[in-house]
Amino acid sequence: MNAYTKYFVKKTAWYLVTLLIALLLNFLLPRLIEGNPVSAIASQVTQGMTDSDSIKKVYENFMREFGVDKPLYVQFGIYLRHLFTGDLGTSFGLYPRKVSDILASAVPWTVGLQLPAILVGWILGNVLGAVAAYRRGVFDKVLFPAALFVNSIPFFTLAIILLYLLGITLKWFPISGGYDFQMVPHFGLDFIGSVIRHHTLPFLSIVLVAIGGQAIGMREMSLYELNADYVLYSKLLGIRDSRVARYVFKNAMLPQITGLALSIGTMVGGSLICEIVFSYPGIGTWLFTAIRQLDYPLISGCTLLIAMTVLLANFTIEIIYGIVDPRIKAAQMEEN
């Protein structure tokens, strides 16, 4: 077994250990929240009932069905056994819907919101940052402070500002939901138009912050490369500026590509607050609803999905970086 294979095996083992810890926390933390979710469900079901024995029987049936009458370690064993068969359990708050079905319906909304915002923010931010570094002058003096200002605004603050200005005051866009509540989802133009209108404000609140962050990063990396020795040497050799600029921005793009890969890998959990502000039907809104209802299975399902995508993204980037860049590969092998 060569050094890099040892590194790969060691890194895989570490990520598996991390995943196990994440599984334990996903199971345990929701159950540490004070309150009894079964009582809330049983009280809804037994509304109007006066017979205390019947009410008690309903309560006990729910306790038994959800398995919360067993010790925690037994519940954890059942949770792991079901997990290996792809069963994330039944939602308490949306009983009898399966958690996997709820997540399957929410993920497309989250990906549909995050992926375009990440790509548009990345492309526009890098173009603006590169132009600011290359042209300097007034363009740089205007762009850099503007990007710094926008990037310093948290997602949720910008989301609230846009919601108030464009949604409530000017009424240009809907302020909540994924589509008009009276519509039934279908592939007609009216439904697609409704989805786009509801998509606009959450999209803007994410993409504007992303553009600012990417522009700052690209500008700084481009300035560093423009002042490198190889640029001066290239100019002394009489190489055209356009060709030098191509090399400069190619080198400056490497960290930005890493940032893009990380953003795509973490996009499932990246817009939670934004989705909550706009009641967008993605993972964030379901997680917020699950926490309010003490819906243990749904909380665990949402956080498990977020943890797994983050771990998978980090692991993939580490491995790909080692394959692509020999310097990083050498450093990784020295870790063994």
Phi and psi restraints in degrees (value plus and minus 20) as a CYANA .aco file:
   2 ASN   PHI     -96.3   -56.3
   2 ASN   PSI     154.8   194.8
   3 ALA   PHI     -83.3   -43.3
   3 ALA   PSI     -59.2   -19.2
   4 TYR   PHI     -91.3   -51.3
   4 TYR   PSI     -55.4   -15.4
   5 THR   PHI     -83.9   -43.9
   5 THR   PSI     -59.9   -19.9
   6 LYS   PHI     -80.4   -40.4
   6 LYS   PSI     -62.7   -22.7
   7 TYR   PHI     -81.5   -41.5
   7 TYR   PSI     -63.3   -23.3
   8 PHE   PHI     -81.7   -41.7
   8 PHE   PSI     -65.1   -25.1
   9 VAL   PHI     -84.5   -44.5
   9 VAL   PSI     -63.5   -23.5
  10 LYS   PHI     -83.0   -43.0
  10 LYS   PSI     -64.0   -24.0
  11 LYS   PHI     -85.1   -45.1
  11 LYS   PSI     -59.6   -19.6
  12 THR   PHI     -81.4   -41.4
  12 THR   PSI     -63.1   -23.1
  13 ALA   PHI     -82.2   -42.2
  13 ALA   PSI     -61.2   -21.2
  14 TRP   PHI     -83.4   -43.4
  14 TRP   PSI     -61.4   -21.4
  15 TYR   PHI     -88.7   -48.7
  15 TYR   PSI     -53.7   -13.7
  16 LEU   PHI     -86.6   -46.6
  16 LEU   PSI     -60.2   -20.2
  17 VAL   PHI     -82.1   -42.1
  17 VAL   PSI     -63.9   -23.9
  18 THR   PHI     -80.9   -40.9
  18 THR   PSI     -59.8   -19.8
  19 LEU   PHI     -84.4   -44.4
  19 LEU   PSI     -60.1   -20.1
  20 LEU   PHI     -83.3   -43.3
  20 LEU   PSI     -62.2   -22.2
  21 ILE   PHI     -82.5   -42.5
  21 ILE   PSI     -61.4   -21.4
  22 ALA   PHI     -82.4   -42.4
  22 ALA   PSI     -59.6   -19.6
  23 LEU   PHI     -82.1   -42.1
  23 LEU   PSI     -63.3   -23.3
  24 LEU   PHI     -82.6   -42.6
  24 LEU   PSI     -64.9   -24.9
  25 LEU   PHI     -87.7   -47.7
  25 LEU   PSI     -59.2   -19.2
  26 ASN   PHI     -79.1   -39.1
  26 ASN   PSI     -56.6   -16.6
  27 PHE   PHI     -97.6   -57.6
  27 PHE   PSI     -63.3   -23.3
  28 LEU   PHI     -99.2   -59.2
  28 LEU   PSI     -65.8   -25.8
  29 LEU   PHI     -79.3   -39.3
  29 LEU   PSI     -65.0   -25.0
  30 PRO   PHI     -79.5   -39.5
  30 PRO   PSI     -52.0   -12.0
  31 ARG   PHI     -98.5   -58.5
  31 ARG   PSI     -28.4    11.6
  32 LEU   PHI    -106.8   -66.8
  32 LEU   PSI     -29.4    10.6
  33 ILE   PHI     -90.6   -50.6
  33 ILE   PSI     114.3   154.3
  34 GLU   PHI     -88.4   -48.4
  34 GLU   PSI     116.8   156.8
  35 GLY   PHI     108.6   148.6
  35 GLY   PSI     143.7   183.7
  36 ASN   PHI    -143.2  -103.2
  36 ASN   PSI      85.5   125.5
  37 PRO   PHI     -85.5   -45.5
  37 PRO   PSI     -49.8    -9.8
  38 VAL   PHI     -86.5   -46.5
  38 VAL   PSI     -53.8   -13.8
  39 SER   PHI     -81.2   -41.2
  39 SER   PSI     -62.1   -22.1
  40 ALA   PHI     -84.2   -44.2
  40 ALA   PSI     -63.1   -23.1
  41 ILE   PHI     -86.6   -46.6
  41 ILE   PSI     -65.0   -25.0
  42 ALA   PHI     -82.9   -42.9
  42 ALA   PSI     -57.2   -17.2
  43 SER   PHI     -87.2   -47.2
  43 SER   PSI     -53.5   -13.5
  44 GLN   PHI     -88.1   -48.1
  44 GLN   PSI     -61.8   -21.8
  45 VAL   PHI     -89.3   -49.3
  45 VAL   PSI     -54.6   -14.6
  46 THR   PHI    -114.8   -74.8
  46 THR   PSI      -5.6    34.4
  47 GLN   PHI     -79.3   -39.3
  47 GLN   PSI     108.8   148.8
  48 GLY   PHI      73.0   113.0
  48 GLY   PSI     -34.7     5.3
  49 MET   PHI    -101.9   -61.9
  49 MET   PSI     120.6   160.6
  50 THR   PHI    -134.5   -94.5
  50 THR   PSI     -38.0     2.0
  51 ASP   PHI     -96.3   -56.3
  51 ASP   PSI      93.9   133.9
  52 SER   PHI     -84.7   -44.7
  52 SER   PSI     -53.4   -13.4
  53 ASP   PHI     -85.3   -45.3
  53 ASP   PSI     -60.2   -20.2
  54 SER   PHI     -86.3   -46.3
  54 SER   PSI     -61.8   -21.8
  55 ILE   PHI     -82.4   -42.4
  55 ILE   PSI     -62.6   -22.6
  56 LYS   PHI     -84.5   -44.5
  56 LYS   PSI     -58.2   -18.2
  57 LYS   PHI     -84.8   -44.8
  57 LYS   PSI     -61.3   -21.3
  58 VAL   PHI     -82.3   -42.3
  58 VAL   PSI     -64.9   -24.9
  59 TYR   PHI     -79.3   -39.3
  59 TYR   PSI     -66.8   -26.8
  60 GLU   PHI     -85.5   -45.5
  60 GLU   PSI     -55.9   -15.9
  61 ASN   PHI     -82.3   -42.3
  61 ASN   PSI     -63.4   -23.4
  62 PHE   PHI     -86.1   -46.1
  62 PHE   PSI     -61.4   -21.4
  63 MET   PHI     -78.3   -38.3
  63 MET   PSI     -62.8   -22.8
  64 ARG   PHI     -90.7   -50.7
  64 ARG   PSI     -61.9   -21.9
  65 GLU   PHI     -84.7   -44.7
  65 GLU   PSI     -60.9   -20.9
  66 PHE   PHI    -103.9   -63.9
  66 PHE   PSI     -29.6    10.4
  67 GLY   PHI      56.3    96.3
  67 GLY   PSI      -7.7    32.3
  68 VAL   PHI    -102.7   -62.7
  68 VAL   PSI     -19.3    20.7
  69 ASP   PHI    -107.2   -67.2
  69 ASP   PSI     -23.7    16.3
  70 LYS   PHI    -116.9   -76.9
  70 LYS   PSI     140.2   180.2
  71 PRO   PHI     -79.0   -39.0
  71 PRO   PSI     135.6   175.6
  72 LEU   PHI     -79.7   -39.7
  72 LEU   PSI     -60.0   -20.0
  73 TYR   PHI     -87.0   -47.0
  73 TYR   PSI     -51.8   -11.8
  74 VAL   PHI     -89.9   -49.9
  74 VAL   PSI     -62.3   -22.3
  75 GLN   PHI     -80.9   -40.9
  75 GLN   PSI     -59.0   -19.0
  76 PHE   PHI     -85.9   -45.9
  76 PHE   PSI     -59.9   -19.9
  77 GLY   PHI     -82.1   -42.1
  77 GLY   PSI     -63.1   -23.1
  78 ILE   PHI     -83.8   -43.8
  78 ILE   PSI     -60.7   -20.7
  79 TYR   PHI     -79.8   -39.8
  79 TYR   PSI     -65.5   -25.5
  80 LEU   PHI     -86.0   -46.0
  80 LEU   PSI     -61.6   -21.6
  81 ARG   PHI     -82.6   -42.6
  81 ARG   PSI     -62.7   -22.7
  82 HIS   PHI     -87.6   -47.6
  82 HIS   PSI     -55.7   -15.7
  83 LEU   PHI     -81.9   -41.9
  83 LEU   PSI     -59.2   -19.2
  84 PHE   PHI     -89.1   -49.1
  84 PHE   PSI     -36.4     3.6
  85 THR   PHI    -119.6   -79.6
  85 THR   PSI     -13.8    26.2
  86 GLY   PHI      61.9   101.9
  86 GLY   PSI      -8.8    31.2
  87 ASP   PHI    -116.5   -76.5
  87 ASP   PSI      92.8   132.8
  88 LEU   PHI    -112.4   -72.4
  88 LEU   PSI     -15.5    24.5
  89 GLY   PHI      77.2   117.2
  89 GLY   PSI    -198.8  -158.8
  90 THR   PHI    -127.6   -87.6
  90 THR   PSI     115.0   155.0
  91 SER   PHI     -85.3   -45.3
  91 SER   PSI     115.9   155.9
  92 PHE   PHI     -91.8   -51.8
  92 PHE   PSI     -68.9   -28.9
  93 GLY   PHI     -92.2   -52.2
  93 GLY   PSI     -49.2    -9.2
  94 LEU   PHI    -135.6   -95.6
  94 LEU   PSI      12.2    52.2
  95 TYR   PHI     -72.0   -32.0
  95 TYR   PSI     112.8   152.8
  96 PRO   PHI    -123.0   -83.0
  96 PRO   PSI       9.8    49.8
  97 ARG   PHI     -87.3   -47.3
  97 ARG   PSI     121.5   161.5
  98 LYS   PHI     -98.4   -58.4
  98 LYS   PSI     124.0   164.0
  99 VAL   PHI     -82.2   -42.2
  99 VAL   PSI     -59.0   -19.0
 100 SER   PHI     -81.2   -41.2
 100 SER   PSI     -56.3   -16.3
 101 ASP   PHI     -88.2   -48.2
 101 ASP   PSI     -60.0   -20.0
 102 ILE   PHI     -84.5   -44.5
 102 ILE   PSI     -64.6   -24.6
 103 LEU   PHI     -86.1   -46.1
 103 LEU   PSI     -57.9   -17.9
 104 ALA   PHI     -82.9   -42.9
 104 ALA   PSI     -53.5   -13.5
 105 SER   PHI     -99.2   -59.2
 105 SER   PSI     -43.3    -3.3
 106 ALA   PHI    -109.2   -69.2
 106 ALA   PSI     -53.9   -13.9
 107 VAL   PHI     -78.8   -38.8
 107 VAL   PSI     -64.3   -24.3
 108 PRO   PHI     -78.5   -38.5
 108 PRO   PSI     -55.5   -15.5
 109 TRP   PHI     -86.6   -46.6
 109 TRP   PSI     -64.1   -24.1
 110 THR   PHI     -85.3   -45.3
 110 THR   PSI     -65.9   -25.9
 111 VAL   PHI     -85.2   -45.2
 111 VAL   PSI     -60.5   -20.5
 112 GLY   PHI     -83.9   -43.9
 112 GLY   PSI     -47.1    -7.1
 113 LEU   PHI    -104.3   -64.3
 113 LEU   PSI     -66.5   -26.5
 114 GLN   PHI     -97.2   -57.2
 114 GLN   PSI     -66.0   -26.0
 115 LEU   PHI     -79.7   -39.7
 115 LEU   PSI     -70.1   -30.1
 116 PRO   PHI     -81.8   -41.8
 116 PRO   PSI     -58.3   -18.3
 117 ALA   PHI     -84.9   -44.9
 117 ALA   PSI     -61.9   -21.9
 118 ILE   PHI     -84.4   -44.4
 118 ILE   PSI     -66.0   -26.0
 119 LEU   PHI     -88.0   -48.0
 119 LEU   PSI     -65.5   -25.5
 120 VAL   PHI     -84.8   -44.8
 120 VAL   PSI     -64.0   -24.0
 121 GLY   PHI     -82.6   -42.6
 121 GLY   PSI     -59.0   -19.0
 122 TRP   PHI     -87.3   -47.3
 122 TRP   PSI     -67.7   -27.7
 123 ILE   PHI     -84.8   -44.8
 123 ILE   PSI     -72.3   -32.3
 124 LEU   PHI     -84.9   -44.9
 124 LEU   PSI     -60.8   -20.8
 125 GLY   PHI     -82.7   -42.7
 125 GLY   PSI     -62.8   -22.8
 126 ASN   PHI     -89.9   -49.9
 126 ASN   PSI     -58.8   -18.8
 127 VAL   PHI     -83.5   -43.5
 127 VAL   PSI     -67.4   -27.4
 128 LEU   PHI     -84.2   -44.2
 128 LEU   PSI     -61.4   -21.4
 129 GLY   PHI     -83.9   -43.9
 129 GLY   PSI     -61.7   -21.7
 130 ALA   PHI     -86.4   -46.4
 130 ALA   PSI     -63.2   -23.2
 131 VAL   PHI     -84.8   -44.8
 131 VAL   PSI     -60.0   -20.0
 132 ALA   PHI     -83.0   -43.0
 132 ALA   PSI     -60.3   -20.3
 133 ALA   PHI     -91.6   -51.6
 133 ALA   PSI     -55.7   -15.7
 134 TYR   PHI    -100.0   -60.0
 134 TYR   PSI     -62.3   -22.3
 135 ARG   PHI    -108.2   -68.2
 135 ARG   PSI     -49.0    -9.0
 136 ARG   PHI      33.0    73.0
 136 ARG   PSI    -164.1  -124.1
 137 GLY   PHI      43.0    83.0
 137 GLY   PSI    -167.3  -127.3
 138 VAL   PHI     -83.3   -43.3
 138 VAL   PSI     -59.3   -19.3
 139 PHE   PHI     -76.3   -36.3
 139 PHE   PSI     -64.7   -24.7
 140 ASP   PHI     -89.9   -49.9
 140 ASP   PSI     -58.3   -18.3
 141 LYS   PHI     -88.3   -48.3
 141 LYS   PSI     -47.8    -7.8
 142 VAL   PHI    -106.6   -66.6
 142 VAL   PSI     -65.3   -25.3
 143 LEU   PHI     -86.8   -46.8
 143 LEU   PSI     -66.5   -26.5
 144 PHE   PHI     -81.6   -41.6
 144 PHE   PSI     -70.3   -30.3
 145 PRO   PHI     -81.6   -41.6
 145 PRO   PSI     -57.1   -17.1
 146 ALA   PHI     -84.8   -44.8
 146 ALA   PSI     -64.2   -24.2
 147 ALA   PHI     -84.7   -44.7
 147 ALA   PSI     -60.9   -20.9
 148 LEU   PHI     -82.8   -42.8
 148 LEU   PSI     -61.0   -21.0
 149 PHE   PHI     -85.6   -45.6
 149 PHE   PSI     -68.4   -28.4
 150 VAL   PHI     -84.1   -44.1
 150 VAL   PSI     -61.2   -21.2
 151 ASN   PHI     -88.0   -48.0
 151 ASN   PSI     -43.8    -3.8
 152 SER   PHI    -100.2   -60.2
 152 SER   PSI     -29.7    10.3
 153 ILE   PHI    -105.2   -65.2
 153 ILE   PSI     104.3   144.3
 154 PRO   PHI     -82.5   -42.5
 154 PRO   PSI     134.3   174.3
 155 PHE   PHI     -71.9   -31.9
 155 PHE   PSI     -68.6   -28.6
 156 PHE   PHI     -89.1   -49.1
 156 PHE   PSI     -51.8   -11.8
 157 THR   PHI     -86.8   -46.8
 157 THR   PSI     -66.5   -26.5
 158 LEU   PHI     -83.7   -43.7
 158 LEU   PSI     -57.6   -17.6
 159 ALA   PHI     -81.3   -41.3
 159 ALA   PSI     -63.1   -23.1
 160 ILE   PHI     -87.0   -47.0
 160 ILE   PSI     -59.6   -19.6
 161 ILE   PHI     -82.1   -42.1
 161 ILE   PSI     -67.6   -27.6
 162 LEU   PHI     -84.3   -44.3
 162 LEU   PSI     -60.3   -20.3
 163 LEU   PHI     -80.2   -40.2
 163 LEU   PSI     -63.1   -23.1
 164 TYR   PHI     -90.1   -50.1
 164 TYR   PSI     -66.3   -26.3
 165 LEU   PHI     -93.5   -53.5
 165 LEU   PSI     -74.9   -34.9
 166 LEU   PHI    -108.2   -68.2
 166 LEU   PSI     -43.3    -3.3
 167 GLY   PHI    -116.8   -76.8
 167 GLY   PSI     -73.1   -33.1
 168 ILE   PHI    -105.2   -65.2
 168 ILE   PSI     -68.6   -28.6
 169 THR   PHI     -94.3   -54.3
 169 THR   PSI     -75.9   -35.9
 170 LEU   PHI    -107.8   -67.8
 170 LEU   PSI     -37.8     2.2
 171 LYS   PHI      36.7    76.7
 171 LYS   PSI      16.1    56.1
 172 TRP   PHI     -99.7   -59.7
 172 TRP   PSI     -51.7   -11.7
 173 PHE   PHI    -154.4  -114.4
 173 PHE   PSI     133.3   173.3
 174 PRO   PHI     -83.5   -43.5
 174 PRO   PSI     131.4   171.4
 175 ILE   PHI    -121.5   -81.5
 175 ILE   PSI     -25.5    14.5
 176 SER   PHI    -177.3  -137.3
 176 SER   PSI     140.1   180.1
 177 GLY   PHI      66.7   106.7
 177 GLY   PSI     152.5   192.5
 178 GLY   PHI    -119.9   -79.9
 178 GLY   PSI     -38.3     1.7
 179 TYR   PHI    -185.2  -145.2
 179 TYR   PSI     149.6   189.6
 180 ASP   PHI     -77.8   -37.8
 180 ASP   PSI     111.0   151.0
 181 PHE   PHI     -84.2   -44.2
 181 PHE   PSI     -43.0    -3.0
 182 GLN   PHI    -105.3   -65.3
 182 GLN   PSI     -22.4    17.6
 183 MET   PHI    -112.6   -72.6
 183 MET   PSI     131.9   171.9
 184 VAL   PHI    -122.3   -82.3
 184 VAL   PSI     108.3   148.3
 185 PRO   PHI     -75.5   -35.5
 185 PRO   PSI     109.7   149.7
 186 HIS   PHI    -178.8  -138.8
 186 HIS   PSI     156.1   196.1
 187 PHE   PHI    -114.4   -74.4
 187 PHE   PSI       6.9    46.9
 188 GLY   PHI    -101.2   -61.2
 188 GLY   PSI     140.4   180.4
 189 LEU   PHI     -83.4   -43.4
 189 LEU   PSI     -55.8   -15.8
 190 ASP   PHI     -84.8   -44.8
 190 ASP   PSI     -59.1   -19.1
 191 PHE   PHI     -90.7   -50.7
 191 PHE   PSI     -61.5   -21.5
 192 ILE   PHI     -82.6   -42.6
 192 ILE   PSI     -61.1   -21.1
 193 GLY   PHI     -81.7   -41.7
 193 GLY   PSI     -60.5   -20.5
 194 SER   PHI     -84.2   -44.2
 194 SER   PSI     -61.5   -21.5
 195 VAL   PHI     -81.9   -41.9
 195 VAL   PSI     -63.1   -23.1
 196 ILE   PHI     -84.3   -44.3
 196 ILE   PSI     -61.9   -21.9
 197 ARG   PHI     -82.6   -42.6
 197 ARG   PSI     -62.4   -22.4
 198 HIS   PHI     -92.5   -52.5
 198 HIS   PSI     -43.2    -3.2
 199 HIS   PHI     -98.9   -58.9
 199 HIS   PSI     -44.3    -4.3
 200 THR   PHI     -82.5   -42.5
 200 THR   PSI     -71.5   -31.5
 201 LEU   PHI     -84.8   -44.8
 201 LEU   PSI     -68.0   -28.0
 202 PRO   PHI     -79.5   -39.5
 202 PRO   PSI     -58.3   -18.3
 203 PHE   PHI     -82.1   -42.1
 203 PHE   PSI     -67.3   -27.3
 204 LEU   PHI     -82.5   -42.5
 204 LEU   PSI     -60.3   -20.3
 205 SER   PHI     -85.0   -45.0
 205 SER   PSI     -48.4    -8.4
 206 ILE   PHI    -106.0   -66.0
 206 ILE   PSI     -64.8   -24.8
 207 VAL   PHI     -90.3   -50.3
 207 VAL   PSI     -54.6   -14.6
 208 LEU   PHI     -84.2   -44.2
 208 LEU   PSI     -62.2   -22.2
 209 VAL   PHI     -87.1   -47.1
 209 VAL   PSI     -59.0   -19.0
 210 ALA   PHI     -84.6   -44.6
 210 ALA   PSI     -60.6   -20.6
 211 ILE   PHI     -80.7   -40.7
 211 ILE   PSI     -64.9   -24.9
 212 GLY   PHI     -80.0   -40.0
 212 GLY   PSI     -66.6   -26.6
 213 GLY   PHI     -84.9   -44.9
 213 GLY   PSI     -64.5   -24.5
 214 GLN   PHI     -86.9   -46.9
 214 GLN   PSI     -58.6   -18.6
 215 ALA   PHI     -83.1   -43.1
 215 ALA   PSI     -61.9   -21.9
 216 ILE   PHI     -84.1   -44.1
 216 ILE   PSI     -67.0   -27.0
 217 GLY   PHI     -82.3   -42.3
 217 GLY   PSI     -64.4   -24.4
 218 MET   PHI     -87.7   -47.7
 218 MET   PSI     -58.7   -18.7
 219 ARG   PHI     -82.2   -42.2
 219 ARG   PSI     -66.1   -26.1
 220 GLU   PHI     -84.7   -44.7
 220 GLU   PSI     -63.9   -23.9
 221 MET   PHI     -86.1   -46.1
 221 MET   PSI     -57.6   -17.6
 222 SER   PHI     -87.1   -47.1
 222 SER   PSI     -61.4   -21.4
 223 LEU   PHI     -82.6   -42.6
 223 LEU   PSI     -59.6   -19.6
 224 TYR   PHI     -82.5   -42.5
 224 TYR   PSI     -64.5   -24.5
 225 GLU   PHI     -89.9   -49.9
 225 GLU   PSI     -56.9   -16.9
 226 LEU   PHI     -84.1   -44.1
 226 LEU   PSI     -45.8    -5.8
 227 ASN   PHI    -115.7   -75.7
 227 ASN   PSI     -13.6    26.4
 228 ALA   PHI     -94.5   -54.5
 228 ALA   PSI     138.2   178.2
 229 ASP   PHI     -83.3   -43.3
 229 ASP   PSI     -56.0   -16.0
 230 TYR   PHI     -86.4   -46.4
 230 TYR   PSI     -46.1    -6.1
 231 VAL   PHI     -90.7   -50.7
 231 VAL   PSI     -65.3   -25.3
 232 LEU   PHI     -82.0   -42.0
 232 LEU   PSI     -62.8   -22.8
 233 TYR   PHI     -83.5   -43.5
 233 TYR   PSI     -59.8   -19.8
 234 SER   PHI     -83.9   -43.9
 234 SER   PSI     -59.4   -19.4
 235 LYS   PHI     -88.1   -48.1
 235 LYS   PSI     -57.4   -17.4
 236 LEU   PHI     -85.4   -45.4
 236 LEU   PSI     -50.4   -10.4
 237 LEU   PHI     -98.8   -58.8
 237 LEU   PSI     -26.5    13.5
 238 GLY   PHI      63.9   103.9
 238 GLY   PSI      -2.0    38.0
 239 ILE   PHI     -90.1   -50.1
 239 ILE   PSI     120.2   160.2
 240 ARG   PHI     -80.0   -40.0
 240 ARG   PSI     126.8   166.8
 241 ASP   PHI     -80.4   -40.4
 241 ASP   PSI     -58.4   -18.4
 242 SER   PHI     -82.8   -42.8
 242 SER   PSI     -56.1   -16.1
 243 ARG   PHI     -92.8   -52.8
 243 ARG   PSI     -59.5   -19.5
 244 VAL   PHI     -83.5   -43.5
 244 VAL   PSI     -63.3   -23.3
 245 ALA   PHI     -80.5   -40.5
 245 ALA   PSI     -55.5   -15.5
 246 ARG   PHI     -82.8   -42.8
 246 ARG   PSI     -63.1   -23.1
 247 TYR   PHI     -86.4   -46.4
 247 TYR   PSI     -60.6   -20.6
 248 VAL   PHI     -80.8   -40.8
 248 VAL   PSI     -69.2   -29.2
 249 PHE   PHI     -94.7   -54.7
 249 PHE   PSI     -46.8    -6.8
 250 LYS   PHI     -84.3   -44.3
 250 LYS   PSI     -64.5   -24.5
 251 ASN   PHI     -88.6   -48.6
 251 ASN   PSI     -57.0   -17.0
 252 ALA   PHI     -89.2   -49.2
 252 ALA   PSI     -40.7    -0.7
 253 MET   PHI     -96.2   -56.2
 253 MET   PSI     -40.9    -0.9
 254 LEU   PHI     -76.4   -36.4
 254 LEU   PSI     -71.9   -31.9
 255 PRO   PHI     -83.6   -43.6
 255 PRO   PSI     -52.0   -12.0
 256 GLN   PHI     -87.1   -47.1
 256 GLN   PSI     -56.0   -16.0
 257 ILE   PHI     -85.9   -45.9
 257 ILE   PSI     -58.7   -18.7
 258 THR   PHI     -81.0   -41.0
 258 THR   PSI     -64.1   -24.1
 259 GLY   PHI     -81.6   -41.6
 259 GLY   PSI     -58.1   -18.1
 260 LEU   PHI     -84.2   -44.2
 260 LEU   PSI     -64.8   -24.8
 261 ALA   PHI     -81.4   -41.4
 261 ALA   PSI     -61.6   -21.6
 262 LEU   PHI     -85.3   -45.3
 262 LEU   PSI     -61.2   -21.2
 263 SER   PHI     -83.4   -43.4
 263 SER   PSI     -62.2   -22.2
 264 ILE   PHI     -86.5   -46.5
 264 ILE   PSI     -59.2   -19.2
 265 GLY   PHI     -87.3   -47.3
 265 GLY   PSI     -49.8    -9.8
 266 THR   PHI    -124.8   -84.8
 266 THR   PSI      -5.1    34.9
 267 MET   PHI     -88.6   -48.6
 267 MET   PSI     -45.9    -5.9
 268 VAL   PHI     -81.6   -41.6
 268 VAL   PSI     -59.1   -19.1
 269 GLY   PHI    -119.1   -79.1
 269 GLY   PSI     -16.0    24.0
 270 GLY   PHI    -102.5   -62.5
 270 GLY   PSI     -35.2     4.8
 271 SER   PHI    -142.5  -102.5
 271 SER   PSI       7.2    47.2
 272 LEU   PHI     -78.4   -38.4
 272 LEU   PSI     -70.6   -30.6
 273 ILE   PHI     -85.0   -45.0
 273 ILE   PSI     -61.8   -21.8
 274 CYS   PHI     -80.5   -40.5
 274 CYS   PSI     -63.3   -23.3
 275 GLU   PHI     -84.1   -44.1
 275 GLU   PSI     -57.6   -17.6
 276 ILE   PHI     -86.5   -46.5
 276 ILE   PSI     -63.0   -23.0
 277 VAL   PHI     -79.4   -39.4
 277 VAL   PSI     -61.8   -21.8
 278 PHE   PHI    -118.1   -78.1
 278 PHE   PSI     -11.3    28.7
 279 SER   PHI      29.0    69.0
 279 SER   PSI      19.2    59.2
 280 TYR   PHI     -95.6   -55.6
 280 TYR   PSI     115.9   155.9
 281 PRO   PHI     -96.5   -56.5
 281 PRO   PSI      29.7    69.7
 282 GLY   PHI    -126.0   -86.0
 282 GLY   PSI    -185.3  -145.3
 283 ILE   PHI     -81.4   -41.4
 283 ILE   PSI     -59.5   -19.5
 284 GLY   PHI     -81.1   -41.1
 284 GLY   PSI     -64.8   -24.8
 285 THR   PHI     -85.6   -45.6
 285 THR   PSI     -60.9   -20.9
 286 TRP   PHI     -86.5   -46.5
 286 TRP   PSI     -57.1   -17.1
 287 LEU   PHI     -85.3   -45.3
 287 LEU   PSI     -62.9   -22.9
 288 PHE   PHI     -81.7   -41.7
 288 PHE   PSI     -64.7   -24.7
 289 THR   PHI     -82.0   -42.0
 289 THR   PSI     -62.0   -22.0
 290 ALA   PHI     -84.3   -44.3
 290 ALA   PSI     -58.6   -18.6
 291 ILE   PHI     -85.9   -45.9
 291 ILE   PSI     -61.7   -21.7
 292 ARG   PHI     -84.2   -44.2
 292 ARG   PSI     -52.6   -12.6
 293 GLN   PHI    -116.7   -76.7
 293 GLN   PSI     -15.0    25.0
 294 LEU   PHI      32.2    72.2
 294 LEU   PSI      22.5    62.5
 295 ASP   PHI    -105.6   -65.6
 295 ASP   PSI      65.1   105.1
 296 TYR   PHI     -72.5   -32.5
 296 TYR   PSI     -71.2   -31.2
 297 PRO   PHI     -80.9   -40.9
 297 PRO   PSI     -59.3   -19.3
 298 LEU   PHI     -92.0   -52.0
 298 LEU   PSI     -58.1   -18.1
 299 ILE   PHI     -80.9   -40.9
 299 ILE   PSI     -68.1   -28.1
 300 SER   PHI     -82.5   -42.5
 300 SER   PSI     -59.4   -19.4
 301 GLY   PHI     -83.9   -43.9
 301 GLY   PSI     -65.2   -25.2
 302 CYS   PHI     -84.1   -44.1
 302 CYS   PSI     -69.2   -29.2
 303 THR   PHI     -88.9   -48.9
 303 THR   PSI     -52.8   -12.8
 304 LEU   PHI     -85.1   -45.1
 304 LEU   PSI     -62.3   -22.3
 305 LEU   PHI     -82.0   -42.0
 305 LEU   PSI     -63.5   -23.5
 306 ILE   PHI     -85.1   -45.1
 306 ILE   PSI     -65.3   -25.3
 307 ALA   PHI     -82.6   -42.6
 307 ALA   PSI     -61.7   -21.7
 308 MET   PHI     -87.5   -47.5
 308 MET   PSI     -59.1   -19.1
 309 THR   PHI     -87.5   -47.5
 309 THR   PSI     -57.7   -17.7
 310 VAL   PHI     -85.9   -45.9
 310 VAL   PSI     -66.1   -26.1
 311 LEU   PHI     -83.1   -43.1
 311 LEU   PSI     -63.2   -23.2
 312 LEU   PHI     -84.0   -44.0
 312 LEU   PSI     -60.7   -20.7
 313 ALA   PHI     -84.2   -44.2
 313 ALA   PSI     -66.1   -26.1
 314 ASN   PHI     -84.2   -44.2
 314 ASN   PSI     -62.9   -22.9
 315 PHE   PHI     -83.3   -43.3
 315 PHE   PSI     -64.9   -24.9
 316 THR   PHI     -82.3   -42.3
 316 THR   PSI     -63.6   -23.6
 317 ILE   PHI     -84.7   -44.7
 317 ILE   PSI     -61.6   -21.6
 318 GLU   PHI     -80.6   -40.6
 318 GLU   PSI     -64.3   -24.3
 319 ILE   PHI     -89.3   -49.3
 319 ILE   PSI     -65.5   -25.5
 320 ILE   PHI     -84.3   -44.3
 320 ILE   PSI     -60.2   -20.2
 321 TYR   PHI     -81.0   -41.0
 321 TYR   PSI     -60.5   -20.5
 322 GLY   PHI     -85.6   -45.6
 322 GLY   PSI     -53.4   -13.4
 323 ILE   PHI     -95.4   -55.4
 323 ILE   PSI     -59.9   -19.9
 324 VAL   PHI     -97.8   -57.8
 324 VAL   PSI     -62.7   -22.7
 325 ASP   PHI    -128.8   -88.8
 325 ASP   PSI      91.6   131.6
 326 PRO   PHI     -80.0   -40.0
 326 PRO   PSI     -51.2   -11.2
 327 ARG   PHI     -85.8   -45.8
 327 ARG   PSI     -62.7   -22.7
 328 ILE   PHI     -89.0   -49.0
 328 ILE   PSI     -56.9   -16.9
 329 LYS   PHI     -81.7   -41.7
 329 LYS   PSI     -61.7   -21.7
 330 ALA   PHI     -83.8   -43.8
 330 ALA   PSI     -61.5   -21.5
 331 ALA   PHI     -84.9   -44.9
 331 ALA   PSI     -58.1   -18.1
 332 GLN   PHI     -85.2   -45.2
 332 GLN   PSI     -59.4   -19.4
 333 MET   PHI     -89.7   -49.7
 333 MET   PSI     -49.3    -9.3
 334 GLU   PHI     -89.7   -49.7
 334 GLU   PSI     -38.9     1.1
 335 GLU   PHI     -87.3   -47.3
 335 GLU   PSI     -45.5    -5.5
